[in-house]
Amino acid sequence: METSTVTALFALGEIGRIFFGIGYIFGLTSTLLIIGSIIGMCLRPAPQAYNRTIEIMTIILVIGSVLITSAYVAEIAIAYTSNRYGFFTFIHARYGNYPFNGFALIYWLSVFSISAPQVFWWGRFRRSYLAVLLIALTTSFGIWYERLVVFITSHPDFVPSSWQQ
């Protein structure tokens, strides 16, 4: 019996749903910042309310990146402290045989997508539409690539119920 990705995601429990929601807001905010920064570059001079909205969205992105970082740390800790099958699943999902998969690429994309928004702690970067555009592009690319990997590695072979054979 195959397990769908949605079932696999919601089988994580309440904490899994919370982190999935945070990831969704994180990805949506970075996508909206891409659109907003392009519009902001076209509006010269941009209205003060528009600039403030972009600044607030960058702060939301920083908060989201801190929360996503805690999800990554929790995932690594749970995999490390779980039984050998859980740890095998965690490692095999990163070192798998997929041509576009590989631990180094995923790791650095994930690290960069959660660390790049940290430059928004400085107001100079929050007010620069070019910096907002570049960081939102890298964040969006990293979060959507990670979701692609989540869907691909949720193949039934990674579900413990298929290991009985």
N, C-alpha and C positions, 0 to 999 in steps of 0.2 A: 504494500500500500504506500503510495507516494504522499509525502507531506508537502503542502504548499508553503511558499515563503511567508505568507501572512500568518499561517498557523505556527510556523517556526518562530516568527518574531513575537507573536503574542503568547507563546508558551513560555516566554522568559519571565512572565509575572508582571507585577505592578512596576517594578523598577525598570524593566525592559521597555515597557510602554512609555514611561516617563522619559527615558533617554532617547527613544525613537522620536518622541514629540519634540524634544529639544533639538535633535538633529534636523528635523523637518523645519523648525523655525530658523535654525542656523543657516540651512541651505536657502530658504526662502528670503531671508534677510540679505544674504550675499547676492542673490539674483536681483532683488529690488535695488540694491546699491549699484549694481552694474548699470541698470536702466537709469537710475537717478543721477549717477555721475555723468553719464553721457548727456542727459538733458541739461544738467548743471553746466557742462562745458559749452553747450550751445546757447544758453542764456547768459548774456553778458550785459550788465551785471545781474547776477541772480538775486532774487528777493531775499531779504533777511530771514523770513519764515522758512523758505526753502533750504537755505544754508543750515538753519537750526534743525530742520527735520533730518537732513543728511547726517548731521553730527549726532543726533539721538540714535539714528540707525547704526552708526558705527559703534556707539557705546553698547547697543544691544548685541552687535557682533562680537565685541570683546567679552561680554558676559557669557554669550553662547559658547565661545571658544574655551572659556574656563570650565564650563559645565561639560562640554564634550571631552575635554582633557580628563576630567574626573571619571567619565564613562570609560575611556581608554584604559586608565589606570585600574579601574575596577575589573574590566575585562581581563587584563593581564594577570591581576591578582587571583581572580577566580579560576582562570585556566591553570595557573601555577600551583594553586593549593587543591585543585580537584584531583580526581583519580587519574590513572594513567590514560584512560580512554578520552576523558575530557581534554587533557593536555595534548594528546595525540591529535585530536580534532582541531584544536587551536593551532598547533604547529603545521599540520598538514594543509589547513586552509590557507596558510601563508606561503608554504613551500610547494604548493600543489603543482600539477603537471600542466596547468593552463598556460598558453603562450604569452598572455599579457599579465600574468600574475607573477608574483615574486615578492618575497618579504621585503627586500630593500626598497623597491619602488613604492609599494604600498605604505611601508613605514615612513619613508621620507615625505610622500605626498600627504599622509595623515598628519605628521608632525608639522609640516610647513603650513597646512591648511588651518591648524589650530594655533600655530605660533605667529603667523604673519599678521593677524589682527591685533596683536599686542602692541604694534607701533601706534595704534590709535589712542594709547594712553597720552600721547603728546598731541596737543591741539593743532599744531602745525600740520600734521598728517591728516587729521580729521577735516581740516578746512581745504585741503588740496584735492581737487576733483581727480587729478591724474593718479595720485596715491590711492585714493578710494577705489578708482577703477581697477588698478593693477592688483591690489590686495583682494578686492571682491572677486576678480576673475580667478586668481589662484585658489582662493577659498572655495569658490563654487566648483571649480574643476576637481579639487581634492575631495570634497564631500560627495559629489556625484560619482566619482570614480570609486570611492569607498562603497557607496550603495550598490554599484554594479558588482563589486566583489562580494558583497553580502548576498546578493541574489544568486550569483554563480556558485558560491560555496555552500548554499543551502540545498544543494543536490541531495537526494535521498541517501547517498552513500555516507554522508556525514551525520546522518541521524542515527543515534545508538540503536533504535529498533531494527535497523537493517543489518546489524552486525551479528545477528543470531545465525545466519546461514553458514 
